[in-house]
Amino acid sequence: MSQGRMKKGEFAAQFVLDAIKDNLCGDLEELTKRLRLINADLIETTKKEASIEGSATTLTGLYIDSNTFYVFHSGDSELWYLRNNMFSKATTDQTADESVNSP
């Protein structure tokens, strides 16, 4: 992976984590709106500086509400769950550039 690409990914990941940790409360609808706003903010922020333009990151998380859980996922990170002593993958990889997953 090129140094520039790594810098962009690191920037985007930190940007998203900082934005999420500042607003962890609320219901699923609020979380969905917040994640969309964070994405829009990331896009707008990176347009202003050539060295980070086009920055992207993956995000996978679990939202728990009473007896229900929801998975939010974008990118090629993975979420697995263990049930009856068997692991199952709960997410499907999502990449804009399919060559990223090629050997």
Gaussian input, Z-matrix of N, CA and C with variables (Angstrom, degrees):
# hf/3-21g

backbone

0 1
 N
 C     1     B1
 C     2     B2     1     A1
 N     3     B3     2     A2     1     D1
 C     4     B4     3     A3     2     D2
 C     5     B5     4     A4     3     D3
 N     6     B6     5     A5     4     D4
 C     7     B7     6     A6     5     D5
 C     8     B8     7     A7     6     D6
 N     9     B9     8     A8     7     D7
 C    10    B10     9     A9     8     D8
 C    11    B11    10    A10     9     D9
 N    12    B12    11    A11    10    D10
 C    13    B13    12    A12    11    D11
 C    14    B14    13    A13    12    D12
 N    15    B15    14    A14    13    D13
 C    16    B16    15    A15    14    D14
 C    17    B17    16    A16    15    D15
 N    18    B18    17    A17    16    D16
 C    19    B19    18    A18    17    D17
 C    20    B20    19    A19    18    D18
 N    21    B21    20    A20    19    D19
 C    22    B22    21    A21    20    D20
 C    23    B23    22    A22    21    D21
 N    24    B24    23    A23    22    D22
 C    25    B25    24    A24    23    D23
 C    26    B26    25    A25    24    D24
 N    27    B27    26    A26    25    D25
 C    28    B28    27    A27    26    D26
 C    29    B29    28    A28    27    D27
 N    30    B30    29    A29    28    D28
 C    31    B31    30    A30    29    D29
 C    32    B32    31    A31    30    D30
 N    33    B33    32    A32    31    D31
 C    34    B34    33    A33    32    D32
 C    35    B35    34    A34    33    D33
 N    36    B36    35    A35    34    D34
 C    37    B37    36    A36    35    D35
 C    38    B38    37    A37    36    D36
 N    39    B39    38    A38    37    D37
 C    40    B40    39    A39    38    D38
 C    41    B41    40    A40    39    D39
 N    42    B42    41    A41    40    D40
 C    43    B43    42    A42    41    D41
 C    44    B44    43    A43    42    D42
 N    45    B45    44    A44    43    D43
 C    46    B46    45    A45    44    D44
 C    47    B47    46    A46    45    D45
 N    48    B48    47    A47    46    D46
 C    49    B49    48    A48    47    D47
 C    50    B50    49    A49    48    D48
 N    51    B51    50    A50    49    D49
 C    52    B52    51    A51    50    D50
 C    53    B53    52    A52    51    D51
 N    54    B54    53    A53    52    D52
 C    55    B55    54    A54    53    D53
 C    56    B56    55    A55    54    D54
 N    57    B57    56    A56    55    D55
 C    58    B58    57    A57    56    D56
 C    59    B59    58    A58    57    D57
 N    60    B60    59    A59    58    D58
 C    61    B61    60    A60    59    D59
 C    62    B62    61    A61    60    D60
 N    63    B63    62    A62    61    D61
 C    64    B64    63    A63    62    D62
 C    65    B65    64    A64    63    D63
 N    66    B66    65    A65    64    D64
 C    67    B67    66    A66    65    D65
 C    68    B68    67    A67    66    D66
 N    69    B69    68    A68    67    D67
 C    70    B70    69    A69    68    D68
 C    71    B71    70    A70    69    D69
 N    72    B72    71    A71    70    D70
 C    73    B73    72    A72    71    D71
 C    74    B74    73    A73    72    D72
 N    75    B75    74    A74    73    D73
 C    76    B76    75    A75    74    D74
 C    77    B77    76    A76    75    D75
 N    78    B78    77    A77    76    D76
 C    79    B79    78    A78    77    D77
 C    80    B80    79    A79    78    D78
 N    81    B81    80    A80    79    D79
 C    82    B82    81    A81    80    D80
 C    83    B83    82    A82    81    D81
 N    84    B84    83    A83    82    D82
 C    85    B85    84    A84    83    D83
 C    86    B86    85    A85    84    D84
 N    87    B87    86    A86    85    D85
 C    88    B88    87    A87    86    D86
 C    89    B89    88    A88    87    D87
 N    90    B90    89    A89    88    D88
 C    91    B91    90    A90    89    D89
 C    92    B92    91    A91    90    D90
 N    93    B93    92    A92    91    D91
 C    94    B94    93    A93    92    D92
 C    95    B95    94    A94    93    D93
 N    96    B96    95    A95    94    D94
 C    97    B97    96    A96    95    D95
 C    98    B98    97    A97    96    D96
 N    99    B99    98    A98    97    D97
 C   100   B100    99    A99    98    D98
 C   101   B101   100   A100    99    D99
 N   102   B102   101   A101   100   D100
 C   103   B103   102   A102   101   D101
 C   104   B104   103   A103   102   D102
 N   105   B105   104   A104   103   D103
 C   106   B106   105   A105   104   D104
 C   107   B107   106   A106   105   D105
 N   108   B108   107   A107   106   D106
 C   109   B109   108   A108   107   D107
 C   110   B110   109   A109   108   D108
 N   111   B111   110   A110   109   D109
 C   112   B112   111   A111   110   D110
 C   113   B113   112   A112   111   D111
 N   114   B114   113   A113   112   D112
 C   115   B115   114   A114   113   D113
 C   116   B116   115   A115   114   D114
 N   117   B117   116   A116   115   D115
 C   118   B118   117   A117   116   D116
 C   119   B119   118   A118   117   D117
 N   120   B120   119   A119   118   D118
 C   121   B121   120   A120   119   D119
 C   122   B122   121   A121   120   D120
 N   123   B123   122   A122   121   D121
 C   124   B124   123   A123   122   D122
 C   125   B125   124   A124   123   D123
 N   126   B126   125   A125   124   D124
 C   127   B127   126   A126   125   D125
 C   128   B128   127   A127   126   D126
 N   129   B129   128   A128   127   D127
 C   130   B130   129   A129   128   D128
 C   131   B131   130   A130   129   D129
 N   132   B132   131   A131   130   D130
 C   133   B133   132   A132   131   D131
 C   134   B134   133   A133   132   D132
 N   135   B135   134   A134   133   D133
 C   136   B136   135   A135   134   D134
 C   137   B137   136   A136   135   D135
 N   138   B138   137   A137   136   D136
 C   139   B139   138   A138   137   D137
 C   140   B140   139   A139   138   D138
 N   141   B141   140   A140   139   D139
 C   142   B142   141   A141   140   D140
 C   143   B143   142   A142   141   D141
 N   144   B144   143   A143   142   D142
 C   145   B145   144   A144   143   D143
 C   146   B146   145   A145   144   D144
 N   147   B147   146   A146   145   D145
 C   148   B148   147   A147   146   D146
 C   149   B149   148   A148   147   D147
 N   150   B150   149   A149   148   D148
 C   151   B151   150   A150   149   D149
 C   152   B152   151   A151   150   D150
 N   153   B153   152   A152   151   D151
 C   154   B154   153   A153   152   D152
 C   155   B155   154   A154   153   D153
 N   156   B156   155   A155   154   D154
 C   157   B157   156   A156   155   D155
 C   158   B158   157   A157   156   D156
 N   159   B159   158   A158   157   D157
 C   160   B160   159   A159   158   D158
 C   161   B161   160   A160   159   D159
 N   162   B162   161   A161   160   D160
 C   163   B163   162   A162   161   D161
 C   164   B164   163   A163   162   D162
 N   165   B165   164   A164   163   D163
 C   166   B166   165   A165   164   D164
 C   167   B167   166   A166   165   D165
 N   168   B168   167   A167   166   D166
 C   169   B169   168   A168   167   D167
 C   170   B170   169   A169   168   D168
 N   171   B171   170   A170   169   D169
 C   172   B172   171   A171   170   D170
 C   173   B173   172   A172   171   D171
 N   174   B174   173   A173   172   D172
 C   175   B175   174   A174   173   D173
 C   176   B176   175   A175   174   D174
 N   177   B177   176   A176   175   D175
 C   178   B178   177   A177   176   D176
 C   179   B179   178   A178   177   D177
 N   180   B180   179   A179   178   D178
 C   181   B181   180   A180   179   D179
 C   182   B182   181   A181   180   D180
 N   183   B183   182   A182   181   D181
 C   184   B184   183   A183   182   D182
 C   185   B185   184   A184   183   D183
 N   186   B186   185   A185   184   D184
 C   187   B187   186   A186   185   D185
 C   188   B188   187   A187   186   D186
 N   189   B189   188   A188   187   D187
 C   190   B190   189   A189   188   D188
 C   191   B191   190   A190   189   D189
 N   192   B192   191   A191   190   D190
 C   193   B193   192   A192   191   D191
 C   194   B194   193   A193   192   D192
 N   195   B195   194   A194   193   D193
 C   196   B196   195   A195   194   D194
 C   197   B197   196   A196   195   D195
 N   198   B198   197   A197   196   D196
 C   199   B199   198   A198   197   D197
 C   200   B200   199   A199   198   D198
 N   201   B201   200   A200   199   D199
 C   202   B202   201   A201   200   D200
 C   203   B203   202   A202   201   D201
 N   204   B204   203   A203   202   D202
 C   205   B205   204   A204   203   D203
 C   206   B206   205   A205   204   D204
 N   207   B207   206   A206   205   D205
 C   208   B208   207   A207   206   D206
 C   209   B209   208   A208   207   D207
 N   210   B210   209   A209   208   D208
 C   211   B211   210   A210   209   D209
 C   212   B212   211   A211   210   D210
 N   213   B213   212   A212   211   D211
 C   214   B214   213   A213   212   D212
 C   215   B215   214   A214   213   D213
 N   216   B216   215   A215   214   D214
 C   217   B217   216   A216   215   D215
 C   218   B218   217   A217   216   D216
 N   219   B219   218   A218   217   D217
 C   220   B220   219   A219   218   D218
 C   221   B221   220   A220   219   D219
 N   222   B222   221   A221   220   D220
 C   223   B223   222   A222   221   D221
 C   224   B224   223   A223   222   D222
 N   225   B225   224   A224   223   D223
 C   226   B226   225   A225   224   D224
 C   227   B227   226   A226   225   D225
 N   228   B228   227   A227   226   D226
 C   229   B229   228   A228   227   D227
 C   230   B230   229   A229   228   D228
 N   231   B231   230   A230   229   D229
 C   232   B232   231   A231   230   D230
 C   233   B233   232   A232   231   D231
 N   234   B234   233   A233   232   D232
 C   235   B235   234   A234   233   D233
 C   236   B236   235   A235   234   D234
 N   237   B237   236   A236   235   D235
 C   238   B238   237   A237   236   D236
 C   239   B239   238   A238   237   D237
 N   240   B240   239   A239   238   D238
 C   241   B241   240   A240   239   D239
 C   242   B242   241   A241   240   D240
 N   243   B243   242   A242   241   D241
 C   244   B244   243   A243   242   D242
 C   245   B245   244   A244   243   D243
 N   246   B246   245   A245   244   D244
 C   247   B247   246   A246   245   D245
 C   248   B248   247   A247   246   D246
 N   249   B249   248   A248   247   D247
 C   250   B250   249   A249   248   D248
 C   251   B251   250   A250   249   D249
 N   252   B252   251   A251   250   D250
 C   253   B253   252   A252   251   D251
 C   254   B254   253   A253   252   D252
 N   255   B255   254   A254   253   D253
 C   256   B256   255   A255   254   D254
 C   257   B257   256   A256   255   D255
 N   258   B258   257   A257   256   D256
 C   259   B259   258   A258   257   D257
 C   260   B260   259   A259   258   D258
 N   261   B261   260   A260   259   D259
 C   262   B262   261   A261   260   D260
 C   263   B263   262   A262   261   D261
 N   264   B264   263   A263   262   D262
 C   265   B265   264   A264   263   D263
 C   266   B266   265   A265   264   D264
 N   267   B267   266   A266   265   D265
 C   268   B268   267   A267   266   D266
 C   269   B269   268   A268   267   D267
 N   270   B270   269   A269   268   D268
 C   271   B271   270   A270   269   D269
 C   272   B272   271   A271   270   D270
 N   273   B273   272   A272   271   D271
 C   274   B274   273   A273   272   D272
 C   275   B275   274   A274   273   D273
 N   276   B276   275   A275   274   D274
 C   277   B277   276   A276   275   D275
 C   278   B278   277   A277   276   D276
 N   279   B279   278   A278   277   D277
 C   280   B280   279   A279   278   D278
 C   281   B281   280   A280   279   D279
 N   282   B282   281   A281   280   D280
 C   283   B283   282   A282   281   D281
 C   284   B284   283   A283   282   D282
 N   285   B285   284   A284   283   D283
 C   286   B286   285   A285   284   D284
 C   287   B287   286   A286   285   D285
 N   288   B288   287   A287   286   D286
 C   289   B289   288   A288   287   D287
 C   290   B290   289   A289   288   D288
 N   291   B291   290   A290   289   D289
 C   292   B292   291   A291   290   D290
 C   293   B293   292   A292   291   D291
 N   294   B294   293   A293   292   D292
 C   295   B295   294   A294   293   D293
 C   296   B296   295   A295   294   D294
 N   297   B297   296   A296   295   D295
 C   298   B298   297   A297   296   D296
 C   299   B299   298   A298   297   D297
 N   300   B300   299   A299   298   D298
 C   301   B301   300   A300   299   D299
 C   302   B302   301   A301   300   D300
 N   303   B303   302   A302   301   D301
 C   304   B304   303   A303   302   D302
 C   305   B305   304   A304   303   D303
 N   306   B306   305   A305   304   D304
 C   307   B307   306   A306   305   D305
 C   308   B308   307   A307   306   D306

   B1=1.4494
   B2=1.5224
   B3=1.3161
   B4=1.4610
   B5=1.5236
   B6=1.3217
   B7=1.4646
   B8=1.5169
   B9=1.3589
   B10=1.4575
   B11=1.5169
   B12=1.3234
   B13=1.4614
   B14=1.5272
   B15=1.3485
   B16=1.4532
   B17=1.5327
   B18=1.3276
   B19=1.4553
   B20=1.5230
   B21=1.3274
   B22=1.4615
   B23=1.5211
   B24=1.3229
   B25=1.4604
   B26=1.5117
   B27=1.3255
   B28=1.4588
   B29=1.5268
   B30=1.3405
   B31=1.4650
   B32=1.5263
   B33=1.3392
   B34=1.4607
   B35=1.5252
   B36=1.3312
   B37=1.4609
   B38=1.5282
   B39=1.3243
   B40=1.4647
   B41=1.5215
   B42=1.3220
   B43=1.4587
   B44=1.5309
   B45=1.3341
   B46=1.4652
   B47=1.5274
   B48=1.3255
   B49=1.4704
   B50=1.5245
   B51=1.3238
   B52=1.4665
   B53=1.5240
   B54=1.3241
   B55=1.4658
   B56=1.5282
   B57=1.3072
   B58=1.4715
   B59=1.5216
   B60=1.3171
   B61=1.4648
   B62=1.5317
   B63=1.3244
   B64=1.4560
   B65=1.5338
   B66=1.3265
   B67=1.4615
   B68=1.5226
   B69=1.3082
   B70=1.4549
   B71=1.5259
   B72=1.3194
   B73=1.4591
   B74=1.5316
   B75=1.3139
   B76=1.4499
   B77=1.5127
   B78=1.3187
   B79=1.4538
   B80=1.5290
   B81=1.3276
   B82=1.4663
   B83=1.5237
   B84=1.2978
   B85=1.4765
   B86=1.5283
   B87=1.3249
   B88=1.4654
   B89=1.5270
   B90=1.3300
   B91=1.4676
   B92=1.5241
   B93=1.3240
   B94=1.4634
   B95=1.5241
   B96=1.3197
   B97=1.4698
   B98=1.5189
   B99=1.3294
   B100=1.4708
   B101=1.5211
   B102=1.3290
   B103=1.4687
   B104=1.5323
   B105=1.3117
   B106=1.4697
   B107=1.5265
   B108=1.3270
   B109=1.4666
   B110=1.5308
   B111=1.3103
   B112=1.4685
   B113=1.5223
   B114=1.3209
   B115=1.4627
   B116=1.5228
   B117=1.3367
   B118=1.4695
   B119=1.5273
   B120=1.3341
   B121=1.4633
   B122=1.5302
   B123=1.3262
   B124=1.4678
   B125=1.5262
   B126=1.3048
   B127=1.4659
   B128=1.5280
   B129=1.3185
   B130=1.4678
   B131=1.5290
   B132=1.3185
   B133=1.4639
   B134=1.5216
   B135=1.3293
   B136=1.4625
   B137=1.5256
   B138=1.3207
   B139=1.4730
   B140=1.5279
   B141=1.3223
   B142=1.4627
   B143=1.5185
   B144=1.3379
   B145=1.4693
   B146=1.5295
   B147=1.3115
   B148=1.4697
   B149=1.5284
   B150=1.3152
   B151=1.4712
   B152=1.5267
   B153=1.3404
   B154=1.4685
   B155=1.5301
   B156=1.3132
   B157=1.4635
   B158=1.5266
   B159=1.3120
   B160=1.4603
   B161=1.5191
   B162=1.3321
   B163=1.4668
   B164=1.5181
   B165=1.3180
   B166=1.4624
   B167=1.5184
   B168=1.3068
   B169=1.4573
   B170=1.5203
   B171=1.3000
   B172=1.4515
   B173=1.5235
   B174=1.3090
   B175=1.4554
   B176=1.5202
   B177=1.3026
   B178=1.4532
   B179=1.5242
   B180=1.3141
   B181=1.4501
   B182=1.5058
   B183=1.3057
   B184=1.4453
   B185=1.5222
   B186=1.3160
   B187=1.4597
   B188=1.5278
   B189=1.3217
   B190=1.4606
   B191=1.5273
   B192=1.3483
   B193=1.4589
   B194=1.5247
   B195=1.3126
   B196=1.4667
   B197=1.5223
   B198=1.3251
   B199=1.4605
   B200=1.5163
   B201=1.3119
   B202=1.4583
   B203=1.5194
   B204=1.3244
   B205=1.4553
   B206=1.5183
   B207=1.3274
   B208=1.4543
   B209=1.5167
   B210=1.3178
   B211=1.4605
   B212=1.5166
   B213=1.3308
   B214=1.4602
   B215=1.5149
   B216=1.3216
   B217=1.4582
   B218=1.5276
   B219=1.3224
   B220=1.4581
   B221=1.5179
   B222=1.3145
   B223=1.4526
   B224=1.5073
   B225=1.3343
   B226=1.4572
   B227=1.5261
   B228=1.3257
   B229=1.4615
   B230=1.5173
   B231=1.3093
   B232=1.4589
   B233=1.5237
   B234=1.3219
   B235=1.4543
   B236=1.5281
   B237=1.3260
   B238=1.4632
   B239=1.5148
   B240=1.3054
   B241=1.4586
   B242=1.5303
   B243=1.3177
   B244=1.4602
   B245=1.5210
   B246=1.3197
   B247=1.4606
   B248=1.5236
   B249=1.3175
   B250=1.4688
   B251=1.5295
   B252=1.3333
   B253=1.4625
   B254=1.5215
   B255=1.3329
   B256=1.4704
   B257=1.5210
   B258=1.3439
   B259=1.4505
   B260=1.5208
   B261=1.3264
   B262=1.4649
   B263=1.5155
   B264=1.3135
   B265=1.4622
   B266=1.5266
   B267=1.3238
   B268=1.4587
   B269=1.5248
   B270=1.3224
   B271=1.4631
   B272=1.5243
   B273=1.3227
   B274=1.4566
   B275=1.5205
   B276=1.3230
   B277=1.4655
   B278=1.5185
   B279=1.3171
   B280=1.4509
   B281=1.5139
   B282=1.3125
   B283=1.4570
   B284=1.5123
   B285=1.3263
   B286=1.4550
   B287=1.5276
   B288=1.3226
   B289=1.4610
   B290=1.5187
   B291=1.3221
   B292=1.4552
   B293=1.5273
   B294=1.3454
   B295=1.4566
   B296=1.5186
   B297=1.3468
   B298=1.4688
   B299=1.5220
   B300=1.3339
   B301=1.4516
   B302=1.5279
   B303=1.3353
   B304=1.4637
   B305=1.5126
   B306=1.3555
   B307=1.4733
   B308=1.5156
   A1=108.27
   A2=116.50
   A3=119.82
   A4=110.34
   A5=115.07
   A6=121.31
   A7=111.30
   A8=116.81
   A9=120.76
   A10=112.01
   A11=115.88
   A12=120.24
   A13=110.82
   A14=116.40
   A15=120.39
   A16=109.73
   A17=117.79
   A18=121.79
   A19=110.21
   A20=116.14
   A21=120.24
   A22=111.22
   A23=116.65
   A24=120.78
   A25=112.31
   A26=116.19
   A27=120.51
   A28=110.62
   A29=115.92
   A30=119.76
   A31=110.24
   A32=116.59
   A33=121.43
   A34=111.33
   A35=117.12
   A36=120.71
   A37=111.01
   A38=117.04
   A39=120.64
   A40=111.13
   A41=117.16
   A42=122.98
   A43=109.87
   A44=116.46
   A45=121.66
   A46=110.76
   A47=117.86
   A48=120.52
   A49=111.65
   A50=116.90
   A51=120.09
   A52=111.06
   A53=116.80
   A54=120.88
   A55=111.53
   A56=117.13
   A57=120.57
   A58=111.49
   A59=116.63
   A60=118.34
   A61=112.52
   A62=117.00
   A63=120.35
   A64=112.39
   A65=117.97
   A66=121.52
   A67=111.21
   A68=117.79
   A69=120.39
   A70=114.20
   A71=118.68
   A72=118.95
   A73=110.43
   A74=115.18
   A75=120.29
   A76=111.94
   A77=115.17
   A78=119.84
   A79=110.57
   A80=115.91
   A81=121.09
   A82=111.58
   A83=117.69
   A84=121.01
   A85=110.64
   A86=116.63
   A87=120.64
   A88=110.81
   A89=116.88
   A90=120.91
   A91=110.43
   A92=116.90
   A93=121.35
   A94=110.64
   A95=117.27
   A96=121.22
   A97=110.54
   A98=116.32
   A99=121.02
   A100=110.91
   A101=117.53
   A102=120.42
   A103=111.24
   A104=117.14
   A105=120.15
   A106=111.32
   A107=116.30
   A108=119.87
   A109=111.49
   A110=116.41
   A111=120.66
   A112=109.74
   A113=117.04
   A114=120.97
   A115=110.90
   A116=116.86
   A117=120.72
   A118=110.71
   A119=117.51
   A120=121.40
   A121=111.08
   A122=116.85
   A123=120.77
   A124=110.24
   A125=116.84
   A126=120.93
   A127=110.38
   A128=117.28
   A129=120.98
   A130=111.78
   A131=117.06
   A132=121.52
   A133=111.05
   A134=117.33
   A135=120.34
   A136=112.62
   A137=118.35
   A138=121.02
   A139=111.37
   A140=116.27
   A141=121.66
   A142=113.74
   A143=117.76
   A144=120.72
   A145=109.82
   A146=115.98
   A147=121.13
   A148=112.90
   A149=118.40
   A150=120.33
   A151=113.56
   A152=117.02
   A153=119.84
   A154=112.22
   A155=117.19
   A156=120.05
   A157=109.99
   A158=115.77
   A159=120.68
   A160=113.84
   A161=117.62
   A162=121.18
   A163=110.88
   A164=115.79
   A165=121.22
   A166=109.63
   A167=115.13
   A168=120.99
   A169=109.18
   A170=116.24
   A171=121.07
   A172=108.35
   A173=115.89
   A174=120.24
   A175=108.88
   A176=115.74
   A177=121.31
   A178=107.24
   A179=116.19
   A180=119.35
   A181=112.35
   A182=114.67
   A183=122.35
   A184=107.88
   A185=116.40
   A186=122.80
   A187=107.23
   A188=117.09
   A189=121.25
   A190=108.91
   A191=115.01
   A192=121.76
   A193=107.57
   A194=116.79
   A195=122.88
   A196=110.07
   A197=117.88
   A198=122.02
   A199=112.88
   A200=117.73
   A201=122.07
   A202=109.27
   A203=116.18
   A204=118.75
   A205=109.65
   A206=114.81
   A207=122.61
   A208=108.15
   A209=115.87
   A210=121.94
   A211=107.80
   A212=116.62
   A213=119.39
   A214=107.04
   A215=114.86
   A216=118.55
   A217=111.07
   A218=114.93
   A219=121.53
   A220=107.29
   A221=116.83
   A222=120.27
   A223=112.98
   A224=114.93
   A225=119.60
   A226=113.35
   A227=117.62
   A228=120.12
   A229=107.03
   A230=117.46
   A231=119.98
   A232=111.13
   A233=114.72
   A234=121.41
   A235=107.27
   A236=114.96
   A237=122.03
   A238=108.12
   A239=116.88
   A240=120.42
   A241=109.55
   A242=114.51
   A243=121.67
   A244=108.26
   A245=115.99
   A246=121.70
   A247=108.35
   A248=116.70
   A249=121.97
   A250=112.15
   A251=116.13
   A252=123.06
   A253=114.18
   A254=117.50
   A255=121.77
   A256=109.30
   A257=115.98
   A258=120.94
   A259=109.84
   A260=115.51
   A261=121.93
   A262=108.33
   A263=115.38
   A264=120.82
   A265=108.68
   A266=116.18
   A267=121.50
   A268=112.85
   A269=117.70
   A270=120.83
   A271=110.57
   A272=114.80
   A273=122.94
   A274=107.47
   A275=116.82
   A276=120.14
   A277=110.58
   A278=115.09
   A279=122.23
   A280=107.90
   A281=117.48
   A282=120.96
   A283=109.58
   A284=116.16
   A285=121.01
   A286=110.39
   A287=115.84
   A288=121.82
   A289=108.27
   A290=117.20
   A291=121.24
   A292=112.76
   A293=119.19
   A294=120.95
   A295=111.53
   A296=116.91
   A297=120.87
   A298=109.78
   A299=118.06
   A300=121.66
   A301=112.84
   A302=117.77
   A303=120.70
   A304=110.30
   A305=117.40
   A306=120.08
   A307=111.79
   D1=136.29
   D2=-177.99
   D3=-71.27
   D4=154.40
   D5=-179.83
   D6=-60.25
   D7=-40.92
   D8=179.67
   D9=-62.90
   D10=-41.97
   D11=179.85
   D12=-65.46
   D13=-39.49
   D14=179.08
   D15=-64.39
   D16=-43.57
   D17=-179.79
   D18=-60.01
   D19=-43.27
   D20=179.65
   D21=-63.36
   D22=-43.88
   D23=179.34
   D24=-64.55
   D25=-41.87
   D26=178.71
   D27=-64.02
   D28=-42.19
   D29=177.87
   D30=-60.27
   D31=-50.17
   D32=-176.82
   D33=-61.71
   D34=-43.57
   D35=-179.97
   D36=-61.30
   D37=-45.47
   D38=179.88
   D39=-66.19
   D40=-40.10
   D41=178.23
   D42=-57.15
   D43=-49.71
   D44=-178.28
   D45=-66.37
   D46=-45.75
   D47=-179.84
   D48=-61.00
   D49=-43.30
   D50=178.48
   D51=-61.37
   D52=-41.92
   D53=-179.44
   D54=-67.74
   D55=-38.92
   D56=-179.05
   D57=-69.86
   D58=-45.29
   D59=-174.34
   D60=-66.40
   D61=-20.88
   D62=177.72
   D63=-77.67
   D64=-13.77
   D65=-175.67
   D66=-143.30
   D67=67.13
   D68=-176.83
   D69=-91.30
   D70=-6.43
   D71=-177.84
   D72=-95.42
   D73=163.69
   D74=177.99
   D75=120.25
   D76=176.39
   D77=-179.37
   D78=-92.30
   D79=-179.21
   D80=-176.79
   D81=-61.28
   D82=-40.30
   D83=179.55
   D84=-62.51
   D85=-42.53
   D86=177.83
   D87=-64.16
   D88=-41.33
   D89=178.51
   D90=-61.86
   D91=-44.41
   D92=179.35
   D93=-59.99
   D94=-46.66
   D95=178.02
   D96=-61.61
   D97=-43.05
   D98=-178.54
   D99=-62.97
   D100=-43.28
   D101=179.93
   D102=-64.63
   D103=-37.93
   D104=176.90
   D105=-65.51
   D106=-39.97
   D107=177.38
   D108=-66.21
   D109=-40.35
   D110=177.88
   D111=-60.62
   D112=-44.42
   D113=178.59
   D114=-60.68
   D115=-46.42
   D116=178.75
   D117=-62.17
   D118=-41.00
   D119=178.36
   D120=-63.68
   D121=-40.41
   D122=178.36
   D123=-62.06
   D124=-46.10
   D125=179.95
   D126=-60.73
   D127=-47.35
   D128=-179.24
   D129=-65.15
   D130=-41.46
   D131=-179.79
   D132=-63.00
   D133=-43.42
   D134=-176.24
   D135=-74.88
   D136=-19.62
   D137=176.52
   D138=-68.50
   D139=-22.11
   D140=-174.62
   D141=-85.06
   D142=-12.45
   D143=-176.94
   D144=-137.21
   D145=118.37
   D146=-174.35
   D147=-59.25
   D148=-34.89
   D149=-175.86
   D150=-68.84
   D151=-18.97
   D152=178.89
   D153=-120.70
   D154=6.33
   D155=-179.66
   D156=-60.64
   D157=136.35
   D158=-179.02
   D159=81.95
   D160=11.03
   D161=179.07
   D162=-58.21
   D163=143.52
   D164=178.38
   D165=-149.04
   D166=159.36
   D167=177.85
   D168=-149.36
   D169=169.65
   D170=174.09
   D171=-103.16
   D172=157.84
   D173=178.36
   D174=-148.70
   D175=127.41
   D176=175.56
   D177=-137.73
   D178=130.57
   D179=-178.82
   D180=-151.30
   D181=173.16
   D182=-178.36
   D183=-129.77
   D184=126.99
   D185=177.35
   D186=-111.19
   D187=124.43
   D188=-177.40
   D189=-113.44
   D190=128.86
   D191=-179.95
   D192=-135.18
   D193=107.22
   D194=-177.17
   D195=55.63
   D196=-115.01
   D197=-177.81
   D198=-101.11
   D199=14.85
   D200=-176.98
   D201=-123.99
   D202=143.91
   D203=173.13
   D204=-127.47
   D205=150.93
   D206=-179.69
   D207=-127.45
   D208=140.27
   D209=176.41
   D210=-102.80
   D211=130.24
   D212=169.63
   D213=-113.63
   D214=137.71
   D215=-168.30
   D216=-155.18
   D217=135.36
   D218=172.47
   D219=-151.26
   D220=126.76
   D221=178.02
   D222=110.23
   D223=-157.21
   D224=-175.22
   D225=-111.14
   D226=15.48
   D227=169.86
   D228=-71.69
   D229=162.33
   D230=-175.94
   D231=-127.81
   D232=146.49
   D233=172.20
   D234=-122.85
   D235=126.89
   D236=-179.96
   D237=-119.60
   D238=152.52
   D239=174.01
   D240=-129.58
   D241=155.23
   D242=-178.99
   D243=-112.03
   D244=121.42
   D245=177.57
   D246=-140.70
   D247=129.73
   D248=-179.30
   D249=53.44
   D250=43.39
   D251=178.99
   D252=61.57
   D253=23.39
   D254=176.56
   D255=-129.24
   D256=135.08
   D257=175.44
   D258=-87.21
   D259=138.68
   D260=175.58
   D261=-133.03
   D262=140.54
   D263=179.38
   D264=-81.93
   D265=127.51
   D266=-176.68
   D267=-96.23
   D268=-10.48
   D269=-176.02
   D270=-123.60
   D271=162.14
   D272=174.58
   D273=-119.34
   D274=134.49
   D275=-179.58
   D276=-60.21
   D277=137.60
   D278=176.66
   D279=-128.24
   D280=111.61
   D281=177.48
   D282=-133.33
   D283=141.64
   D284=176.73
   D285=-76.09
   D286=-31.55
   D287=-179.06
   D288=-111.96
   D289=98.46
   D290=-175.10
   D291=-63.12
   D292=-19.95
   D293=178.70
   D294=-66.11
   D295=-17.17
   D296=178.57
   D297=-62.44
   D298=-33.99
   D299=-177.65
   D300=-88.13
   D301=-1.58
   D302=-178.77
   D303=-82.11
   D304=147.07
   D305=179.95
   D306=-68.74

